Amino acid sequence: MSTTTGSEGQALAGAAAAPGRRIDLGRLAAYAFLILIAIAYIGPLLMLVLTAFKTLPEFTKDATSLPASFSLDNFFEAWDKANFPQYLLNTAIYTVASTVIFVVSAVFLAIAIARRFVRGGGTLFTLFLIALFLPAALIPQFQLILALGLYNNPIGYIMLFLVNPIAIVILVNYMRTIPIELDEAAAIEGCGYLRYVLTIVLPLSSPAIATVAVLHAIGVWNELVLATIYLTSADFYPITRGLIVFNGVYGNNWPVLAAAVLMITLPMAVFFVLAQRWIIGGVTAGAVKG
């Protein structure tokens, strides 16, 4: 009798331990998968960093090896050759101006659509959703810029970034979670539309606004195609367009180009880190409210 009981106890203990082993194996597989994804993302970035500190002969001999000495010569050469001060200033102007104008106008547009303050707000929102799946209208856009006389003009280039459908969709969906009772309370207190947006909508929507601002700013900062099409004067080039100077007749100077890319990436990386808590707050707040 005792032997049978002991066997049953061991069987029950083994059955109880089996799920634990399955959970451990599942967790191990999950961690292995995450490590592979991390390597896929970090690997090219690590190679870019290592290349930036190599000389051209070192890179030509072995592109994946460690640099013999971590020299900053490539960064100084890239700074001088690509006219970094002027192009960085141009890029900063384009990014800040277009982001500020877009965010301000998008907030007023999004709250009007979310609260249906205008007729056809639902149809307008549907058009923004459809625009997400449409290709870029480069030819009509190019004809419009030419007709306005804004080709090769910084103002015309900034105007290209004043519409962003995905940002409007994000803001509208977030603002729909704001309790409508706040609108009624503001109306009872005699709060005007402008004051309502500035004192109620903006503070409550700050996570979504920060997310939209970061995504929009990164897109403008890294833009190359539109800069190549619409800006022909070197005085107006953004820094991404300025990298064309590293395109040599007999090949590219990859270490110097890698150093230039790192210098371009650094401001946006810092900006993202500073705004990260607002972005995370927007995601978690949206999940709770939804």
BELKA-V677230 format. One record per residue. N is the residue number from 0. OMEGA is omega in radians with two decimals (999 if undefined). Layout:
((N,OMEGA) (N,OMEGA))
This chain:
((0,-3.14) (1,3.12) (2,3.13) (3,3.13) (4,3.11) (5,3.11) (6,3.12) (7,3.12) (8,3.10) (9,3.13) (10,3.12) (11,3.11) (12,3.10) (13,3.11) (14,3.13) (15,-3.12) (16,-3.10) (17,3.10) (18,3.11) (19,3.12) (20,3.11) (21,3.11) (22,3.14) (23,3.12) (24,3.10) (25,3.11) (26,3.11) (27,3.11) (28,3.12) (29,3.12) (30,3.11) (31,3.11) (32,3.13) (33,3.12) (34,3.11) (35,3.10) (36,3.12) (37,3.11) (38,3.14) (39,3.14) (40,-3.04) (41,-3.10) (42,3.12) (43,3.11) (44,3.11) (45,3.11) (46,3.09) (47,3.14) (48,-3.14) (49,3.13) (50,-3.10) (51,-3.11) (52,-3.14) (53,2.93) (54,-3.13) (55,3.07) (56,3.11) (57,3.14) (58,-3.14) (59,-3.11) (60,-3.14) (61,-3.04) (62,-3.05) (63,-3.10) (64,3.07) (65,3.11) (66,3.14) (67,3.10) (68,-3.11) (69,-3.10) (70,3.12) (71,-3.10) (72,-3.14) (73,-3.13) (74,3.10) (75,3.12) (76,3.11) (77,-3.14) (78,-3.12) (79,-3.01) (80,-3.06) (81,-3.13) (82,-3.04) (83,-3.10) (84,-3.11) (85,-3.09) (86,3.07) (87,3.09) (88,3.10) (89,-3.13) (90,3.12) (91,3.12) (92,3.14) (93,-3.07) (94,-3.09) (95,-3.09) (96,-3.10) (97,-3.13) (98,-3.13) (99,-3.13) (100,-3.11) (101,-3.08) (102,-3.14) (103,-3.14) (104,-3.12) (105,3.12) (106,3.14) (107,3.11) (108,-3.07) (109,-3.13) (110,3.09) (111,3.10) (112,-3.10) (113,-3.12) (114,-3.13) (115,3.07) (116,-3.14) (117,3.09) (118,3.13) (119,3.14) (120,3.11) (121,3.10) (122,3.12) (123,3.10) (124,3.10) (125,3.11) (126,3.08) (127,3.08) (128,3.12) (129,-3.11) (130,3.11) (131,-3.04) (132,-3.14) (133,3.07) (134,3.13) (135,-3.11) (136,-3.04) (137,-3.08) (138,3.07) (139,3.12) (140,3.13) (141,3.12) (142,3.12) (143,3.13) (144,3.09) (145,-3.12) (146,3.13) (147,-3.12) (148,-3.08) (149,3.08) (150,-3.07) (151,-3.12) (152,-3.14) (153,3.13) (154,3.09) (155,3.13) (156,3.11) (157,-3.13) (158,3.14) (159,-3.04) (160,-3.09) (161,3.08) (162,3.14) (163,-3.02) (164,-3.09) (165,3.11) (166,3.09) (167,3.13) (168,3.13) (169,-3.10) (170,-3.13) (171,-3.13) (172,3.12) (173,-3.10) (174,3.06) (175,3.11) (176,3.09) (177,-3.09) (178,-3.13) (179,3.08) (180,3.09) (181,3.08) (182,-3.12) (183,3.11) (184,3.11) (185,3.12) (186,3.11) (187,3.14) (188,3.13) (189,-3.13) (190,3.11) (191,-3.07) (192,-3.12) (193,3.13) (194,3.12) (195,-3.13) (196,-3.05) (197,-3.03) (198,-3.09) (199,-3.05) (200,-3.09) (201,-3.14) (202,-3.10) (203,-3.09) (204,-3.06) (205,3.08) (206,3.13) (207,3.13) (208,3.10) (209,3.11) (210,3.14) (211,-3.12) (212,-3.14) (213,-3.13) (214,-3.13) (215,-3.13) (216,3.11) (217,3.12) (218,3.12) (219,-3.10) (220,-3.06) (221,-3.07) (222,3.12) (223,-3.05) (224,-3.12) (225,3.10) (226,3.11) (227,-3.07) (228,-2.91) (229,3.14) (230,-3.12) (231,3.14) (232,-3.13) (233,3.13) (234,-3.08) (235,-3.06) (236,2.85) (237,-3.04) (238,3.11) (239,3.10) (240,3.14) (241,-3.14) (242,3.14) (243,-3.13) (244,-3.14) (245,3.12) (246,-3.08) (247,3.13) (248,-3.08) (249,3.13) (250,-3.11) (251,3.02) (252,-2.99) (253,3.11) (254,3.11) (255,3.10) (256,3.10) (257,3.09) (258,3.12) (259,3.13) (260,3.10) (261,3.13) (262,3.09) (263,-3.07) (264,-3.01) (265,-3.12) (266,-3.14) (267,3.09) (268,3.09) (269,3.12) (270,3.13) (271,-3.14) (272,-3.14) (273,-3.10) (274,-3.02) (275,-3.08) (276,3.08) (277,3.12) (278,3.11) (279,3.09) (280,3.11) (281,-3.14) (282,-3.11) (283,3.13) (284,3.11) (285,3.14) (286,3.14) (287,-3.10) (288,-3.13) (289,999))
